Amino acid sequence: MSLSLGDRVGHYQILSALGAGGMGQVFRARDSRLNRDVAIKIVSDGFASDPERLARLTREAHTLAALNHPHIAHIYGIEDRDGTHAIVMELVEGEDLAIRISRGKLPLPEVVRIARQIAEAVEAAHDRGIVHRDLKPSNIMIDGDGRVRVLDFGLATAPEPAFSDTTSAATVTSPAKLTGHGVIVGTPAYMSPEQVTGQAADKRCDVWAFGCVLFEMLSGRRAFDGRDTHDAMMAVASQEPDWSTLPPGAPPAVRKLLKRCLEKNRKRRLSDMGVVRLELDEMTDASVVTAPTAPMPLPRSRDRVIAIASAVVAVAGIAAAAYLASRPAPDLSRAMIRVSADVGAPISLNISQGASAVLSPNGDRLVFVGQPRTGSGGQGLYTRRLDTLTTTPIPGTDGAMNPFFSPDGEWLGFFANGKLRKIAITGGTAVDLADVGNARGASWSDDNHIVFTPDFYSGLWRVPAAGGTAVRLTVPVDDRTTHRWPHVLPGSKAVIYTSNSSLFAYGNSDIVLQPLPEGTPKVLQRNAFFGQYLASGHLIFIHKGALHAAPFDANAMATTGEALPVLDDVSNGSLFTGAAQFSTSTDGTAVYVAGRNFTSGFTTLDRSGKRDLMLQEIHNWGNPQFSPDGRRVAFDMFDGVQADVWVYDLVDRSLSRLTHSSRVSVKPFWSADGKRIALITQDDYRFRTDWQLADGSGGAKILIGNDIISVPSSFHPSGRYLAYVELTSKTGFDAKAVELDLEPNGDWKLGRTIDISSTPASELEPMFSPDGRWVAYGSAHTGRSEIYVRPFPGLNGTWQVSTEGGAFPTWSETGNELLFATLDQRIMTVSYAADGGSFRATAPRTWTNERHQLSGPTFMRNFVLFPDGERVAFSKAADAGDQSSDPVVMVFNFFDELRRKVPVR
């Protein structure tokens, strides 16, 4: 089908042509539903006329949609309407590697950086059983941030009778002209010897193609070329690359890797891209690709680095400890060492709390928010020196969150029980410094003050660390804007912070600098959050889900160069809170909690721990809720651009999108009759509660308007009440209920409001019992979130159900059982009896010992009980596998890595 600019394919409008290949043309198009630009490949008529090929293409696209990797361009879907067949893909802005190479050979450090990302992407695909078969420079994009994306993953396996070369005019359409043994698929200059002879190709053909790409980056010319397709194929089958074209200074390790990738006998070729990636890692660790520079002073002695790294590695159970101790000494002033570690107790990870693990200024101690290893007891602070294997709790820190050090490392600040507190690192009595509500970060300045955010809309405040009166530093421009996650610059002359224009962080956050003691604020970075200044001379922050760094002049208080990505697996709250799990010391050590921040659909889990896959889609799924008849489950999905409510039919196994506006729509709840769904909508940068017909007809209608920031939680079984949470400036989140009257036109009319619970702390997730007599909710008025039950609507009495922390109460429909999630990611349950106005519950016991990120930030419920009361559905972290906790990663010599990737002027 021929398309022109302005034509539409479904809800995609063609904007411009991007290129052409064997399958068809590729266009830039506008997705009118999600308001984003995409790449759309229109399949050619010849290809589209074969039903078998189209069917295979569809199956392949479904497989590739499960590949959620930062270096692989995503597939969004397939369009098949009015005789037009199209594949919709992520649009990667930037230039392809072929264009970059056309300007000349690449510097060695850049080659290794790009090659490392390509290898990681191909390895991830191979782990899923997917072979690219057409890896080449024109299929590798480099975006404006320097990040690599591999395109057209696996699509070359679909058009079996042909192969194409988008970088050459030569195209072979008849395999009989080439071989009588099989089908040839690929681009001649990058095809392996087994491909050009028509043999079955496996993942080793991608290793060969990777070698061709690596050779071309280093030499500026193809490893195998010819005047035409036939000559190129003959060169692959019978000739060696011209090794003399490699740079004279190419290290032996690079040459060895090339020869092992370009071994014509595939039995002798490197068989796994994971091995290739490890070889590239080794080059980086050994500094073989770094141009000679003046030596930098070591941040710590070599022996101490190895001792600390070995201690961390030993606890993690990684065999690299002996390797670190016995290998030839690398130049540790340049080599970055990154190891995963078990820090001695489960980290209590909640991205609404800020960083849960922080390093002391001199880098010799780790402090983190944790739970006892047995799961008993409450949340508190733990500490461990990095050169030992001993982790100890810090008494007096019950309920603590968001720890931070004083500049001299002698004191810890933290929030707990509605207070900003400090405690000596050696122990003692915690000292209260200020009252807080829903606190959002603090920073201890070197003039012995603490800058902190006491509540959502309060702005930044400053209090003497020795005690005294807190004074306000910043005033948000309106009641929709928040100032959070402050970080005071050296010399205490300015503070940087995240400015949010709503409770949602994504797309609404900027990094702002406020001079001290006063001055005009200025924006340092748009569309970014959780900014910090590092002693390396960099400003770091989260942007597009990855940790970025930009050179920063602390004297001029301005960035001096381009920001580039440095770590892509730092756990962060990109949708809600704008926090990140990352911390550094002044000597260049870093610690972070790894996580891709996406989930892979829903998994079911029964009491015995048995799991089954219910729905697999790589996005950010959350807040699942079953319809009253148990046939459907509604949940929200955030794909990094747009958040909407979707409905999955368990009988038909069909998935449909319910909301279609450009607004954020999350947290659905079914009405008692199953005909309507209430949900959160972000409108004009504020939360409000809307409702919509569950069959998708009509649009969303306002239930609780913009004058109240509200979050729906539960419909009463009678249909007469809606429980919700309201955000107020005085008491934060309060649990409430409102009467509902159904008008003749089908709209709801709001009646009187009932106050379920209002304290200075947060009350969250009020849920009605199946008989409507009780309401359960979470409250942190004691300093730690616990589950409480009150009679409804009388509210005469309160019973605490949980004993060691709890959130997200869940009533069983089949028996007198109440479930909830603990802070250390377990499901607990109590049995209860209710006589008259009295509620009696048993001691909490584990429903299952599995830990699977069952609760998230303030509003993110990640699990729901099936109507049968015997299984839960939960959203599983996309990269978590069977892990029961989030991996903690220690990084040594991080500053040296930053200076290589993002030079400081």
ChimeraX attribute file (.defattr): number of C-alpha atoms within 10 A of each C-alpha:
attribute: neighborCount
match mode: 1-to-1
recipient: residues
	/A:1	13
	/A:2	10
	/A:3	13
	/A:4	12
	/A:5	13
	/A:6	13
	/A:7	13
	/A:8	15
	/A:9	20
	/A:10	14
	/A:11	13
	/A:12	23
	/A:13	21
	/A:14	23
	/A:15	18
	/A:16	15
	/A:17	16
	/A:18	13
	/A:19	12
	/A:20	15
	/A:21	16
	/A:22	18
	/A:23	21
	/A:24	19
	/A:25	19
	/A:26	22
	/A:27	23
	/A:28	22
	/A:29	27
	/A:30	21
	/A:31	19
	/A:32	14
	/A:33	12
	/A:34	16
	/A:35	13
	/A:36	14
	/A:37	19
	/A:38	22
	/A:39	25
	/A:40	29
	/A:41	24
	/A:42	23
	/A:43	21
	/A:44	19
	/A:45	15
	/A:46	10
	/A:47	17
	/A:48	20
	/A:49	12
	/A:50	10
	/A:51	10
	/A:52	12
	/A:53	15
	/A:54	18
	/A:55	13
	/A:56	15
	/A:57	20
	/A:58	16
	/A:59	12
	/A:60	17
	/A:61	22
	/A:62	16
	/A:63	15
	/A:64	22
	/A:65	17
	/A:66	19
	/A:67	22
	/A:68	23
	/A:69	19
	/A:70	19
	/A:71	22
	/A:72	25
	/A:73	24
	/A:74	25
	/A:75	25
	/A:76	18
	/A:77	16
	/A:78	17
	/A:79	19
	/A:80	13
	/A:81	10
	/A:82	8
	/A:83	11
	/A:84	16
	/A:85	20
	/A:86	22
	/A:87	19
	/A:88	23
	/A:89	22
	/A:90	18
	/A:91	18
	/A:92	20
	/A:93	11
	/A:94	14
	/A:95	15
	/A:96	21
	/A:97	20
	/A:98	19
	/A:99	12
	/A:100	17
	/A:101	18
	/A:102	13
	/A:103	9
	/A:104	14
	/A:105	18
	/A:106	18
	/A:107	15
	/A:108	19
	/A:109	17
	/A:110	16
	/A:111	18
	/A:112	22
	/A:113	18
	/A:114	19
	/A:115	21
	/A:116	19
	/A:117	20
	/A:118	24
	/A:119	24
	/A:120	20
	/A:121	24
	/A:122	26
	/A:123	23
	/A:124	18
	/A:125	23
	/A:126	19
	/A:127	12
	/A:128	12
	/A:129	11
	/A:130	20
	/A:131	23
	/A:132	23
	/A:133	28
	/A:134	28
	/A:135	29
	/A:136	29
	/A:137	24
	/A:138	18
	/A:139	16
	/A:140	23
	/A:141	25
	/A:142	19
	/A:143	14
	/A:144	14
	/A:145	14
	/A:146	17
	/A:147	19
	/A:148	27
	/A:149	24
	/A:150	27
	/A:151	26
	/A:152	19
	/A:153	25
	/A:154	19
	/A:155	18
	/A:156	22
	/A:157	20
	/A:158	22
	/A:159	20
	/A:160	15
	/A:161	15
	/A:162	19
	/A:163	26
	/A:164	21
	/A:165	21
	/A:166	16
	/A:167	13
	/A:168	12
	/A:169	10
	/A:170	16
	/A:171	17
	/A:172	21
	/A:173	15
	/A:174	13
	/A:175	18
	/A:176	13
	/A:177	8
	/A:178	17
	/A:179	14
	/A:180	10
	/A:181	12
	/A:182	17
	/A:183	21
	/A:184	28
	/A:185	24
	/A:186	24
	/A:187	28
	/A:188	31
	/A:189	27
	/A:190	30
	/A:191	28
	/A:192	29
	/A:193	24
	/A:194	19
	/A:195	24
	/A:196	26
	/A:197	19
	/A:198	17
	/A:199	15
	/A:200	12
	/A:201	18
	/A:202	18
	/A:203	19
	/A:204	22
	/A:205	27
	/A:206	28
	/A:207	29
	/A:208	28
	/A:209	26
	/A:210	26
	/A:211	24
	/A:212	26
	/A:213	29
	/A:214	25
	/A:215	27
	/A:216	26
	/A:217	28
	/A:218	23
	/A:219	21
	/A:220	21
	/A:221	19
	/A:222	18
	/A:223	25
	/A:224	23
	/A:225	19
	/A:226	15
	/A:227	8
	/A:228	14
	/A:229	18
	/A:230	15
	/A:231	15
	/A:232	21
	/A:233	25
	/A:234	18
	/A:235	18
	/A:236	25
	/A:237	18
	/A:238	9
	/A:239	13
	/A:240	14
	/A:241	17
	/A:242	13
	/A:243	13
	/A:244	8
	/A:245	14
	/A:246	18
	/A:247	15
	/A:248	7
	/A:249	9
	/A:250	13
	/A:251	13
	/A:252	10
	/A:253	14
	/A:254	19
	/A:255	14
	/A:256	12
	/A:257	17
	/A:258	22
	/A:259	18
	/A:260	18
	/A:261	27
	/A:262	27
	/A:263	18
	/A:264	19
	/A:265	10
	/A:266	19
	/A:267	9
	/A:268	11
	/A:269	17
	/A:270	20
	/A:271	19
	/A:272	18
	/A:273	25
	/A:274	17
	/A:275	14
	/A:276	24
	/A:277	20
	/A:278	14
	/A:279	17
	/A:280	23
	/A:281	16
	/A:282	14
	/A:283	18
	/A:284	21
	/A:285	18
	/A:286	18
	/A:287	19
	/A:288	21
	/A:289	22
	/A:290	17
	/A:291	12
	/A:292	8
	/A:293	6
	/A:294	6
	/A:295	9
	/A:296	10
	/A:297	9
	/A:298	15
	/A:299	19
	/A:300	14
	/A:301	12
	/A:302	14
	/A:303	10
	/A:304	12
	/A:305	21
	/A:306	20
	/A:307	18
	/A:308	18
	/A:309	25
	/A:310	24
	/A:311	20
	/A:312	24
	/A:313	22
	/A:314	18
	/A:315	17
	/A:316	18
	/A:317	13
	/A:318	14
	/A:319	11
	/A:320	14
	/A:321	20
	/A:322	13
	/A:323	10
	/A:324	18
	/A:325	14
	/A:326	10
	/A:327	8
	/A:328	9
	/A:329	10
	/A:330	14
	/A:331	15
	/A:332	23
	/A:333	21
	/A:334	24
	/A:335	21
	/A:336	22
	/A:337	19
	/A:338	18
	/A:339	19
	/A:340	22
	/A:341	19
	/A:342	18
	/A:343	25
	/A:344	19
	/A:345	18
	/A:346	21
	/A:347	27
	/A:348	24
	/A:349	27
	/A:350	24
	/A:351	22
	/A:352	24
	/A:353	25
	/A:354	26
	/A:355	28
	/A:356	27
	/A:357	28
	/A:358	25
	/A:359	28
	/A:360	24
	/A:361	22
	/A:362	16
	/A:363	21
	/A:364	17
	/A:365	17
	/A:366	19
	/A:367	25
	/A:368	27
	/A:369	28
	/A:370	28
	/A:371	22
	/A:372	18
	/A:373	12
	/A:374	8
	/A:375	18
	/A:376	12
	/A:377	13
	/A:378	19
	/A:379	24
	/A:380	22
	/A:381	27
	/A:382	23
	/A:383	23
	/A:384	19
	/A:385	18
	/A:386	22
	/A:387	17
	/A:388	15
	/A:389	14
	/A:390	13
	/A:391	16
	/A:392	13
	/A:393	20
	/A:394	18
	/A:395	14
	/A:396	15
	/A:397	24
	/A:398	19
	/A:399	22
	/A:400	26
	/A:401	29
	/A:402	25
	/A:403	26
	/A:404	27
	/A:405	24
	/A:406	22
	/A:407	19
	/A:408	10
	/A:409	17
	/A:410	13
	/A:411	18
	/A:412	22
	/A:413	27
	/A:414	23
	/A:415	31
	/A:416	25
	/A:417	21
	/A:418	23
	/A:419	19
	/A:420	25
	/A:421	21
	/A:422	23
	/A:423	21
	/A:424	17
	/A:425	16
	/A:426	10
	/A:427	14
	/A:428	11
	/A:429	11
	/A:430	17
	/A:431	17
	/A:432	17
	/A:433	21
	/A:434	20
	/A:435	16
	/A:436	20
	/A:437	26
	/A:438	21
	/A:439	25
	/A:440	26
	/A:441	29
	/A:442	29
	/A:443	24
	/A:444	26
	/A:445	24
	/A:446	16
	/A:447	13
	/A:448	14
	/A:449	19
	/A:450	25
	/A:451	26
	/A:452	29
	/A:453	29
	/A:454	26
	/A:455	22
	/A:456	23
	/A:457	23
	/A:458	24
	/A:459	21
	/A:460	26
	/A:461	19
	/A:462	23
	/A:463	20
	/A:464	18
	/A:465	20
	/A:466	11
	/A:467	13
	/A:468	11
	/A:469	9
	/A:470	17
	/A:471	12
	/A:472	14
	/A:473	19
	/A:474	16
	/A:475	15
	/A:476	16
	/A:477	10
	/A:478	9
	/A:479	15
	/A:480	16
	/A:481	22
	/A:482	25
	/A:483	29
	/A:484	31
	/A:485	30
	/A:486	29
	/A:487	25
	/A:488	25
	/A:489	24
	/A:490	17
	/A:491	12
	/A:492	17
	/A:493	18
	/A:494	20
	/A:495	25
	/A:496	27
	/A:497	28
	/A:498	29
	/A:499	28
	/A:500	28
	/A:501	23
	/A:502	24
	/A:503	22
	/A:504	20
	/A:505	22
	/A:506	24
	/A:507	20
	/A:508	20
	/A:509	27
	/A:510	25
	/A:511	28
	/A:512	21
	/A:513	26
	/A:514	21
	/A:515	18
	/A:516	16
	/A:517	10
	/A:518	11
	/A:519	10
	/A:520	8
	/A:521	15
	/A:522	15
	/A:523	15
	/A:524	18
	/A:525	20
	/A:526	14
	/A:527	18
	/A:528	29
	/A:529	35
	/A:530	31
	/A:531	28
	/A:532	24
	/A:533	23
	/A:534	22
	/A:535	16
	/A:536	19
	/A:537	21
	/A:538	26
	/A:539	24
	/A:540	24
	/A:541	27
	/A:542	27
	/A:543	24
	/A:544	16
	/A:545	26
	/A:546	22
	/A:547	25
	/A:548	24
	/A:549	30
	/A:550	26
	/A:551	25
	/A:552	25
	/A:553	17
	/A:554	19
	/A:555	10
	/A:556	8
	/A:557	18
	/A:558	16
	/A:559	19
	/A:560	14
	/A:561	16
	/A:562	14
	/A:563	24
	/A:564	21
	/A:565	22
	/A:566	20
	/A:567	14
	/A:568	20
	/A:569	16
	/A:570	22
	/A:571	26
	/A:572	29
	/A:573	25
	/A:574	24
	/A:575	23
	/A:576	18
	/A:577	25
	/A:578	28
	/A:579	28
	/A:580	29
	/A:581	24
	/A:582	25
	/A:583	22
	/A:584	25
	/A:585	20
	/A:586	17
	/A:587	20
	/A:588	23
	/A:589	25
	/A:590	21
	/A:591	26
	/A:592	25
	/A:593	23
	/A:594	21
	/A:595	19
	/A:596	19
	/A:597	19
	/A:598	24
	/A:599	24
	/A:600	22
	/A:601	23
	/A:602	23
	/A:603	17
	/A:604	21
	/A:605	22
	/A:606	18
	/A:607	16
	/A:608	12
	/A:609	12
	/A:610	11
	/A:611	14
	/A:612	11
	/A:613	13
	/A:614	16
	/A:615	18
	/A:616	16
	/A:617	18
	/A:618	22
	/A:619	20
	/A:620	21
	/A:621	29
	/A:622	30
	/A:623	24
	/A:624	25
	/A:625	25
	/A:626	22
	/A:627	23
	/A:628	17
	/A:629	11
	/A:630	15
	/A:631	13
	/A:632	19
	/A:633	24
	/A:634	26
	/A:635	24
	/A:636	26
	/A:637	25
	/A:638	20
	/A:639	14
	/A:640	16
	/A:641	14
	/A:642	20
	/A:643	23
	/A:644	26
	/A:645	26
	/A:646	22
	/A:647	24
	/A:648	19
	/A:649	15
	/A:650	14
	/A:651	9
	/A:652	9
	/A:653	10
	/A:654	11
	/A:655	15
	/A:656	13
	/A:657	15
	/A:658	23
	/A:659	23
	/A:660	18
	/A:661	17
	/A:662	16
	/A:663	16
	/A:664	22
	/A:665	28
	/A:666	27
	/A:667	26
	/A:668	32
	/A:669	26
	/A:670	24
	/A:671	24
	/A:672	19
	/A:673	13
	/A:674	17
	/A:675	13
	/A:676	18
	/A:677	24
	/A:678	27
	/A:679	30
	/A:680	25
	/A:681	27
	/A:682	21
	/A:683	16
	/A:684	12
	/A:685	19
	/A:686	21
	/A:687	27
	/A:688	24
	/A:689	27
	/A:690	23
	/A:691	24
	/A:692	22
	/A:693	18
	/A:694	18
	/A:695	13
	/A:696	17
	/A:697	9
	/A:698	10
	/A:699	13
	/A:700	21
	/A:701	15
	/A:702	16
	/A:703	20
	/A:704	21
	/A:705	15
	/A:706	17
	/A:707	9
	/A:708	15
	/A:709	19
	/A:710	27
	/A:711	28
	/A:712	29
	/A:713	27
	/A:714	24
	/A:715	27
	/A:716	24
	/A:717	18
	/A:718	12
	/A:719	15
	/A:720	17
	/A:721	25
	/A:722	24
	/A:723	25
	/A:724	24
	/A:725	26
	/A:726	23
	/A:727	18
	/A:728	16
	/A:729	13
	/A:730	12
	/A:731	17
	/A:732	20
	/A:733	26
	/A:734	24
	/A:735	29
	/A:736	23
	/A:737	28
	/A:738	18
	/A:739	17
	/A:740	20
	/A:741	15
	/A:742	12
	/A:743	9
	/A:744	7
	/A:745	6
	/A:746	8
	/A:747	14
	/A:748	16
	/A:749	12
	/A:750	16
	/A:751	13
	/A:752	10
	/A:753	14
	/A:754	17
	/A:755	14
	/A:756	23
	/A:757	22
	/A:758	20
	/A:759	16
	/A:760	19
	/A:761	23
	/A:762	26
	/A:763	28
	/A:764	28
	/A:765	28
	/A:766	32
	/A:767	26
	/A:768	27
	/A:769	25
	/A:770	17
	/A:771	10
	/A:772	17
	/A:773	17
	/A:774	21
	/A:775	25
	/A:776	28
	/A:777	28
	/A:778	28
	/A:779	29
	/A:780	22
	/A:781	17
	/A:782	12
	/A:783	18
	/A:784	24
	/A:785	26
	/A:786	26
	/A:787	30
	/A:788	21
	/A:789	24
	/A:790	23
	/A:791	23
	/A:792	20
	/A:793	15
	/A:794	12
	/A:795	17
	/A:796	10
	/A:797	12
	/A:798	14
	/A:799	15
	/A:800	17
	/A:801	29
	/A:802	26
	/A:803	15
	/A:804	18
	/A:805	24
	/A:806	28
	/A:807	28
	/A:808	29
	/A:809	29
	/A:810	22
	/A:811	22
	/A:812	18
	/A:813	17
	/A:814	12
	/A:815	12
	/A:816	15
	/A:817	18
	/A:818	21
	/A:819	26
	/A:820	31
	/A:821	28
	/A:822	27
	/A:823	27
	/A:824	29
	/A:825	23
	/A:826	21
	/A:827	26
	/A:828	20
	/A:829	24
	/A:830	19
	/A:831	16
	/A:832	15
	/A:833	12
	/A:834	13
	/A:835	7
	/A:836	7
	/A:837	14
	/A:838	13
	/A:839	18
	/A:840	15
	/A:841	19
	/A:842	13
	/A:843	13
	/A:844	18
	/A:845	14
	/A:846	16
	/A:847	19
	/A:848	16
	/A:849	16
	/A:850	20
	/A:851	16
	/A:852	23
	/A:853	26
	/A:854	26
	/A:855	28
	/A:856	20
	/A:857	16
	/A:858	17
	/A:859	20
	/A:860	18
	/A:861	25
	/A:862	24
	/A:863	28
	/A:864	26
	/A:865	22
	/A:866	21
	/A:867	18
	/A:868	12
	/A:869	16
	/A:870	14
	/A:871	18
	/A:872	19
	/A:873	26
	/A:874	26
	/A:875	28
	/A:876	27
	/A:877	24
	/A:878	22
	/A:879	16
	/A:880	19
	/A:881	9
	/A:882	11
	/A:883	13
	/A:884	16
	/A:885	17
	/A:886	19
	/A:887	20
	/A:888	22
	/A:889	20
	/A:890	22
	/A:891	19
	/A:892	28
	/A:893	22
	/A:894	24
	/A:895	27
	/A:896	21
	/A:897	20
	/A:898	24
	/A:899	17
	/A:900	13
	/A:901	19
	/A:902	22
	/A:903	17
	/A:904	17
	/A:905	10
